Amino acid sequence: MIDIKNITKSFGSLQVLKGISLHINQGEVVSIVGPSGAGKTTLLQIIGTLESANSGEIVIKGKRIDKMGPVEQARFRNQQIGFVFQFHQLLPEFTALENVMIPALIAKKSKKEIKQHAMELLDYLGLSDRANHKPNELSGGEKQRVAVARALINNPAVILADEPSGSLDSKNKAELHQLFFDLRDKFGQTFVIVTHDEELAQLTDRTIHLKDGEVINETPDNDENSRTDHPIGQEESTDGIA
């Protein structure tokens, strides 16, 4: 699904990434961990075309995204990549349903079909009764589930999550982590998650450790077993995320 070869990135004289190479399989849930300043978020932004590398190659679904122009990158990002951020980034003036619909409206899909699909996602995430509420009327867990629905609306191949549970309490955190595996098993997306949460990292199929802009360790790839033997991947319930 994702091939990264020798990615480097500097900001002025500071070299943040020093030749990162990774392969991420379709349907994997992969965590990226490391101390602050290791380059985790920068790498995630480069994978998501929100930032450009200084050198190297990135291939997603067979497409060299580093060779695309800005317009082509924006179209690819909208259609193939979903984002979940630490602080949900919902637009306060819009309802939960409208926030979920926005990426699909940008893609110029049928408004009727978009609304139906958005409601299906909210229903799957246990939020159908909150569809017409604005973000200030939702709890932290509900906001983050709306953000997850928004990331899924265009059926992207890849979900990129940056500290997605960092602002949640322990109960909501555990249930959000559960949700990622449920979604992988239901929709088949690949998840790449930057996190400081050791519990989440231990649950993922593979953990990539960064330090000072380099991969220093990578756990064995459990992808062959992850879809059938992973204890969380077998769970179905998403109830209780408040």
C-alpha positions as CSV (number, residue, x, y, z in Angstrom):
1,M,0.0,0.0,0.0
2,I,2.7,2.5,1.0
3,D,6.4,2.4,-0.1
4,I,8.7,5.0,1.3
5,K,12.3,5.2,0.1
6,N,15.1,7.3,1.6
7,I,12.9,10.3,2.7
8,T,14.8,13.3,4.0
9,K,13.5,16.6,5.3
10,S,15.2,19.6,6.7
11,F,13.9,22.9,8.2
12,G,16.7,25.3,7.7
13,S,19.9,23.8,9.2
14,L,17.8,21.2,11.2
15,Q,17.6,17.8,9.5
16,V,14.4,16.3,10.8
17,L,14.3,13.1,8.7
18,K,17.5,11.3,7.7
19,G,16.7,8.8,5.0
20,I,13.5,7.0,6.1
21,S,12.6,3.9,4.3
22,L,9.4,1.9,5.1
23,H,6.9,-0.5,3.6
24,I,3.3,-0.7,4.9
25,N,1.0,-3.4,3.7
26,Q,-2.6,-3.0,2.8
27,G,-4.9,-3.5,5.8
28,E,-2.1,-3.0,8.3
29,V,-2.6,-1.0,11.5
30,V,0.9,0.5,12.0
31,S,2.0,2.8,14.9
32,I,4.9,5.2,14.7
33,V,6.5,6.0,18.1
34,G,9.4,7.9,19.4
35,P,10.4,10.8,21.6
36,S,9.3,14.4,20.9
37,G,11.3,15.8,18.0
38,A,12.0,12.4,16.5
39,G,10.2,13.4,13.2
40,K,7.0,11.3,13.6
41,T,4.5,14.1,12.7
42,T,6.7,15.4,9.9
43,L,6.8,11.9,8.4
44,L,3.1,11.5,8.7
45,Q,2.5,14.9,7.0
46,I,4.8,14.0,4.2
47,I,3.0,10.7,3.7
48,G,-0.3,12.7,3.6
49,T,1.1,15.2,1.1
50,L,0.6,18.0,3.6
51,E,4.4,18.6,3.6
52,S,7.0,18.0,0.9
53,A,10.2,15.9,1.4
54,N,13.6,17.3,0.3
55,S,14.4,14.0,-1.3
56,G,13.2,10.4,-1.6
57,E,10.2,8.6,-3.0
58,I,6.7,7.9,-1.7
59,V,4.4,5.5,-3.5
60,I,0.8,5.0,-2.3
61,K,-1.5,2.6,-4.2
62,G,1.1,2.5,-7.0
63,K,1.2,6.3,-7.4
64,R,4.4,8.4,-7.0
65,I,2.8,11.1,-4.9
66,D,6.1,13.0,-4.5
67,K,6.1,13.6,-8.3
68,M,2.6,15.0,-8.4
69,G,1.9,18.7,-8.7
70,P,-0.1,20.6,-6.0
71,V,-3.5,20.2,-7.7
72,E,-3.0,16.5,-8.4
73,Q,-1.8,16.0,-4.8
74,A,-4.8,17.8,-3.4
75,R,-7.1,15.5,-5.5
76,F,-5.3,12.4,-4.4
77,R,-5.3,13.5,-0.8
78,N,-9.1,14.1,-0.9
79,Q,-9.9,10.8,-2.5
80,Q,-7.3,8.4,-1.0
81,I,-6.2,9.7,2.4
82,G,-8.3,10.3,5.5
83,F,-6.9,12.3,8.5
84,V,-7.7,12.1,12.2
85,F,-6.0,14.7,14.4
86,Q,-5.5,15.0,18.1
87,F,-8.0,17.8,18.4
88,H,-10.6,16.6,15.9
89,Q,-10.5,19.9,13.9
90,L,-14.2,20.1,13.3
91,L,-15.7,23.3,11.9
92,P,-17.7,24.8,14.8
93,E,-20.4,26.4,12.6
94,F,-21.4,23.1,11.0
95,T,-23.3,20.2,12.5
96,A,-21.7,16.8,12.9
97,L,-23.4,15.6,9.7
98,E,-22.2,18.6,7.7
99,N,-18.6,18.2,9.0
100,V,-18.6,14.6,7.9
101,M,-19.9,15.5,4.5
102,I,-17.4,18.2,3.7
103,P,-14.6,16.1,2.1
104,A,-17.1,14.4,-0.2
105,L,-18.7,17.8,-1.2
106,I,-15.2,18.9,-2.1
107,A,-14.9,15.8,-4.3
108,K,-18.2,17.0,-6.0
109,K,-20.1,13.9,-5.4
110,S,-23.9,13.7,-5.3
111,K,-25.2,15.6,-2.3
112,K,-28.0,13.1,-1.8
113,E,-25.6,10.1,-1.8
114,I,-23.1,12.0,0.4
115,K,-25.7,12.7,3.0
116,Q,-26.9,9.0,3.0
117,H,-23.3,7.7,3.3
118,A,-22.5,10.2,6.1
119,M,-25.6,9.1,8.0
120,E,-24.6,5.5,7.6
121,L,-21.2,6.2,9.0
122,L,-22.6,8.2,11.9
123,D,-25.0,5.4,12.6
124,Y,-22.2,2.8,12.5
125,L,-20.3,4.9,15.0
126,G,-23.3,5.3,17.3
127,L,-23.9,8.9,16.5
128,S,-27.0,9.0,14.5
129,D,-28.9,10.8,17.2
130,R,-26.1,13.5,17.3
131,A,-26.0,14.2,13.6
132,N,-27.6,17.6,13.9
133,H,-25.6,18.8,16.9
134,K,-22.7,21.2,16.5
135,P,-19.3,20.4,17.9
136,N,-19.8,22.5,21.1
137,E,-22.8,20.2,21.9
138,L,-20.7,17.0,21.7
139,S,-18.4,15.3,24.2
140,G,-14.7,14.8,23.4
141,G,-15.3,11.2,22.4
142,E,-18.2,12.1,20.2
143,K,-16.2,14.8,18.4
144,Q,-13.4,12.4,17.7
145,R,-15.8,9.8,16.3
146,V,-17.2,12.5,14.0
147,A,-13.7,13.2,12.9
148,V,-13.2,9.5,12.2
149,A,-16.5,9.5,10.1
150,R,-15.2,12.5,8.2
151,A,-11.9,10.7,7.5
152,L,-13.9,7.7,6.1
153,I,-16.5,9.6,4.0
154,N,-14.6,9.2,0.7
155,N,-13.6,5.6,1.3
156,P,-9.9,6.4,1.4
157,A,-7.2,3.7,1.1
158,V,-5.2,5.1,4.0
159,I,-6.1,6.7,7.3
160,L,-3.4,8.8,8.9
161,A,-3.9,9.6,12.6
162,D,-1.7,12.0,14.6
163,E,-2.0,11.4,18.4
164,P,-5.7,10.6,17.9
165,S,-6.4,9.7,21.5
166,G,-4.1,12.3,23.1
167,S,-7.0,14.5,24.3
168,L,-9.3,11.7,25.5
169,D,-9.7,10.1,29.0
170,S,-8.7,6.5,29.5
171,K,-12.2,5.1,28.8
172,N,-12.7,6.9,25.5
173,K,-9.1,6.3,24.6
174,A,-9.5,2.5,24.8
175,E,-12.7,2.6,22.9
176,L,-11.2,4.8,20.1
177,H,-8.3,2.3,19.8
178,Q,-10.8,-0.5,19.5
179,L,-12.7,1.4,16.8
180,F,-9.6,1.6,14.6
181,F,-9.4,-2.2,14.4
182,D,-13.1,-2.6,13.9
183,L,-12.9,-0.1,11.0
184,R,-9.9,-1.9,9.5
185,D,-11.8,-5.2,9.6
186,K,-15.0,-3.7,8.2
187,F,-13.7,-1.3,5.6
188,G,-10.2,-2.6,4.8
189,Q,-8.4,0.6,5.3
190,T,-4.7,0.9,6.2
191,F,-4.0,2.9,9.4
192,V,-0.8,4.7,10.1
193,I,-0.9,6.2,13.6
194,V,1.6,8.5,15.3
195,T,1.3,8.0,19.1
196,H,2.9,8.4,22.5
197,D,0.4,5.9,23.9
198,E,2.3,2.7,24.6
199,E,-0.9,0.7,25.0
200,L,-2.0,1.6,21.5
201,A,1.4,0.9,20.1
202,Q,1.4,-2.6,21.6
203,L,-2.0,-3.4,20.0
204,T,-1.0,-2.4,16.5
205,D,0.1,-5.0,13.9
206,R,3.6,-3.4,13.8
207,T,5.4,-0.6,15.6
208,I,8.0,1.6,14.0
209,H,10.4,3.4,16.4
210,L,11.9,6.7,15.3
211,K,14.7,8.6,17.0
212,D,16.5,11.7,15.7
213,G,14.9,11.3,12.3
214,E,15.9,7.7,11.7
215,V,14.2,4.3,12.1
216,I,16.0,2.7,15.1
217,N,13.8,-0.4,15.5
218,E,10.8,-2.1,13.9
219,T,8.8,-4.9,15.5
220,P,8.2,-8.1,13.4
221,D,5.5,-7.8,10.8
222,N,2.5,-9.6,12.2
223,D,0.3,-8.8,9.2
224,E,-0.4,-12.4,8.3
225,N,-2.1,-12.9,11.6
226,S,-3.5,-9.5,12.3
227,R,-6.8,-9.8,10.4
228,T,-7.8,-13.2,11.9
229,D,-5.9,-13.6,15.2
230,H,-5.7,-10.0,16.6
231,P,-7.9,-9.9,19.8
232,I,-9.1,-6.4,19.2
233,G,-9.6,-7.0,15.5
234,Q,-12.3,-9.5,16.4
235,E,-14.4,-7.2,18.5
236,E,-17.4,-5.6,16.9
237,S,-18.8,-3.2,19.5
238,T,-18.1,0.6,19.3
239,D,-20.6,1.4,22.1
240,G,-19.7,3.6,25.0
241,I,-17.4,6.2,23.4
242,A,-18.7,9.3,25.1
